């Protein structure tokens, strides 16, 4: 089955690369590994703008190690946000109804009695500036894709002490790596969830 098939009930997977073209070329290399999945190809920007929830397979460009590492850092900064801690998660679940069980691991700490701000729906710069007037510096959103801010704006908020948490974190299925990137695991292992497998795939 093609990675871009739309089979109902199949696991939903996003093949995410720096560009849409790179994602499409990677999808053909991953067809056998992702057989049976409802897989789609996205640039990083396109993935953040897309609706719905998918596990991701990360596909750096593969031509330059430093550029590949920069892509993974951007994914870490922009996509791989943590759950709030269990106390905050339970309180939000009480407000919104049932949420996925966060499991035993803590997420982004709320800082004890410090205020937490829940932002439903999309968050643009005007809304973010208004939120800065509150005392809360842990901001919780449904997903990273709901936050429509540039890296520069996110950095500006970070300098003001803002940290983000999500109610629906993005699972990382695998990293598609060149042999060189795979050998450089010490440089990227802290950027991705623990035990993320590296799929080393030779390109023709």
Secondary structure, 3 states (H helix, E strand, C coil): CCCCCCCCCCCEEEEEECCHHHHHHHHHHCCCCCCCCEEEEEEHHHHHHCCCCCEEEEECCCCCHHHHHHHHHHHHHHCCCCCECHHHHHHHHHHHCCCCCCCCCCCECCCCCCCEEECCCCECHHHHHHHCCCCCCEEEECCHHHECCCHHHHHHHHHCCCEEEECCCCCEEEEEECHHHHHCHHHHCCCCCCCCCEEECCCC
